[in-house]
Amino acid sequence: MIINHGNLKTLVLAFKAAFQGGLSQAASQYGVIATTVPSATGTEEYGWLGQFPSMREWLGDRVVHGAASHGYSIRNKDFELTVAVPRPAIEDDQYGVYTPMMTEMGRAIAAHPDELVFGLLKAGSSTECYDGQYFFDTDHPVIQADGTTATQSNWDNNSGSGTAWYLLDCGRAIKPIIFQDRRKPQFVAKTANDDDNVFNRNEYVYGVDSRCNVGFGFWQMAYGSRKALDETNLIAAFTAMAERKGDHGRPLGIRPTHLLVPPSLEFAARKLVNATTLANGADNVLKGLVEVVSAPWLA
């Protein structure tokens, strides 16, 4: 290829098209369990977390629910992915060899939110949420009807043994995970002769960058377990979530919708909630109870 502005512009368009094609190759799952929140600054405050709103009989003055009970915030992070193509490869018409790399770059960018969201969920037993406890923990503080404070658990550690699985209520406006989107991925090419990468290293550089981060929503809408994934333990987890009460003894009306598992538990999970009958011929009472999501990022 003759190196000139027009040919380099055409090549950038071809590489960008390959990148865009890669964006559609990754089957995104994060939207199932995460609420995407647009961000307009470096750090977003979520002081309202912990407030489950509900109606009350209007007696006397209105009761104003505070929106800054907790100081939970999510700070945006910068992410990038950059690849270099030797200039001689372009001159020698070998640029086609690098087109799949641009496609793979697009696929990696598309999968990045999944990697962040499911990675955070996996780390939930060692990462704090809005109440200062780990997201999956045995002692979340809750105010009782008499004003005293008790604790609730959404984590069945089983002494750390067993493969973790998670039951989530993803049917509300705020899902268990928050994906904070500050700046969407942008494809940038540095191919000018006076760019440092061309002048010093004789290579063209193509990169993508974005700003975002993830954080936790309501711990009440999630339950994690390391016990065996079987009928007894799934029913126990489901019941614990459905019976969950918030501050002052108010039922939260939680209804689990999704069972999240790593690939090693996928077929056990699907058999548990998809089979019509059990091995003994009896009806499977768990059929259709929740939707199974098998995420490779949980492995």
N, C-alpha and C positions, 0 to 999 in steps of 0.2 A: 504494500500500500504506500502511495506517496503521502508523506507526512505534510499535511497542510490543514488550515483551519476548517475547511469544509469537510474533509474526510474524518478529522478527529471529532467534529460535531456529529457526523453521521454515526460514528462508532459509539459515541456516548449514548445516542438515542437507542442503538441496538442493545448495548449493555443494560441500559435502563429498562428496556422492554423485557429483557431476560430477568432482570431483578423483579419487575412487576409480576411476571409469570410465576416466580418463586413464592411471591406473597400469598398466592392462592393455593399453593401445594400443601401447606401445613393446616391440618384440620384443627381449628381453634376450639378449645374447650373452656377457657377461663371465664367466658361470659355466663356460663351456667351457674358458677358459684361466686362470681365477683360482680359488684356494681361499679361501673365506670363513672368516675367523677371528674369532670373537666377542672383543670387547675389554672389559676391565673397569676400565681406567685410562687416563690421558692418553697414555702411551707404552708400547708393548709391545716387549720385547726378544726378538730371534730369534738368540740366541747359538749355537744348535744348527745354524744354516745352515752348510753346508760338510761336515757329517757324513752321508755316505751309508752307513747301517748295512748290515752283511753278516755272515753266520755264518763262524766259524772253528773249526778243530779245537781242542778244549779240552785244552791241554797246560799243566800248571802252573796258576798262578792265572788267574782271569778277567782279560781285558783290558777295562778300563772306558773307554769312549769319552767324552771330555770333551764337555760340552754348552755350553761357553762359550768356544769357540775364536775366535769373532768377535763384535764389538760392534755388530752391525747392529740397528737399532731403527726402528720406524715410529711417528711421532707423529700422533695423531688431529687432524683439522682440523674446524672448524665451517663448515657450509654453510647458506645460506638462500636462499629465493625468496619475495618479498613482492609483492602486488598491492593496489591501492587501488580502491575503488568509490565514486564520489561519492554522498553521502547523498540529494541530490535525485533521482538516478536510481532509487533504491529507492522514494522517495515517489511518483514518477511511473510506477511499475510497469515500468521499463525494465531490471530486473535480469536478464531473460532474455538480454539482449545480452551480459552478462558471464559467463554459464554456460559458453560455449566456452572462455573464458580460464581458468576453473578446471580444465576438462578438459585443456587444454594444460599447465597447471601440473603436473597429475598425470603427464602423459606425460614432461615434462622431468625430474621427480624420478625416474621409473622408468629413464630413460636415463642418469642421472647416474653410476651405477657403471660403465656401459660407457664413458662419456666419460673417466672417471678411469683405468680399466684399460687401454684401448687407447691412450689418450694417453701413459701411462707406457711401454708397449711401444714406441711410436713414438719416444719419447725415449731408448730404451735405449742408443743409441750415444753418449750424452752424459750419462748418469745412472749414478752408482755403485751397485754391489750389495754383497753382504756381504764380498767379498774386497778391496774398495778400488778395484777396476777398474770401468770402465764395464760395464754388463750385457752389451752386445754389444761385444766387444773382441778384440784379436789377441794379448794377452799375459796371460791369466789364469794365475797361478802354481799349479803342481801339483807335489807331491812325488813324485819318482821312486822306483823300487824300491831304488836304492842310497842313498837319503836326500838326494840332490841335488834342487834345484828347477829345473824346466823350465817352459815356458809352452805354453798351448794357446789356440787361436782358435775363436771361435764367430761371427765377423763377417767377411764378405767384402765389403769396402767398394767395391771396383772403382773406386777414385779418386773416390768420391762421386757418380758418375754412375749413372743408372738408377733406376727406382722400386723401393723396398725391399719385400721379401717375407720372410716368416718361417716357419720350420719348428719345430714345438713337439711335445714329448712331454707330453700332458695326461692320461696314463693312470695317474698315481700320486696318492697322498694329498695331496702338496704339489705344486701345479701351478706353472708358471713365474712367475705373478703372485700376490701375496697381497692380497686385499681385506679390510681390517680394519674391522669394523663395531662402532662404539661405541654409537651411538644411532640407531635407525631414524627415518625421516621422520615428523614429527608436524604435523598440520594445526591451526592456531591462528587464532581469529577475535577481533578487537578491535572490538566493536560497542556497548560501553556508552557512554551519553551523557557520562560523565565521563572516558572515555579521551581522552588528549591528541589523538589523530588526529581524533576526532569533535568535540571541543570547539574545537580550534584550526583544523582544516582542513576540517571538515564532510565527512569521508569515513570509510568503513569500511575496515578493513585486514584482509587475509587472508594468512597466510603459512605457510610450511613450513620446518622446520629439521632438521638432522641432524648427526651427528658420525661421521666415518669417515676413512679414507685408504688408500692403496695403496703397495705396495712390491714388491721383487723376491724371488723364491724362488731356485731353483738355476739358475745360468747354463748349466750343463751340459745342461739340458733344452730349450734354445732355440738356434736358429741363424738369423742374419739375413744377408741378401744383397742387394746392389744389382746383381748380374749379371742378365743376361736370364733370365727364367723359362722355361727350356726343359728338355728331357729330360736333357741332359748335366749342367746345373748343379743340377737337383733331385736327381739320383742322387748327385752329389758331396756335397751337403749331407746327404742322408739317410745316406750311408755314413759321413761324418765323425761324425755323432751316434751311429750304431749302434756304431762302433768306439771311442767315447769311453772313456777310462780315468781313474779317480780317483787319489787318493793311493796311492803304493806300487805303481802299475801294475795296480790291480784293475779289471777290466772293470765298467762300471756297468749294463750291460743296458738301455741306453736304446733305445726304439723310438718314433720320431716317429709322431704320430697325426693332427696337423692342420697344414694349410698355410694361413697367414693372409695375406690380400692386401687392398689397397685396391680400391675398385670398378673402377678402371681396368685391373686385372689379373684380375678375376673370371672372365671368359669364357675367357681364356687358361689360367687355372689349372684350370677345370672340364674343358676340352678335354684338358688334359694328363693328368689322373688319372681321368677318367670315360669317355673314348672307348674303345670296344671294339677298334677297329682304327685303324691309322695311315693317312695319306693314300696310302701305297703298298700298302695292303692287309694289311700285316703286323700281327700281334697287338700290342696295346699292353701292354707289360710293367708299366707304371705304373698300370694300371686298378685302382682300389680301394686304392691304396697308402696314401693319407691322405685325410682329410676336408677339404674346402675351406670356409673361413670368410671371407666378404667383409665387412669392417667399414668403414662410412663414416667412422669416427673415425680411420682410418689414411690417409685421403686427404690 
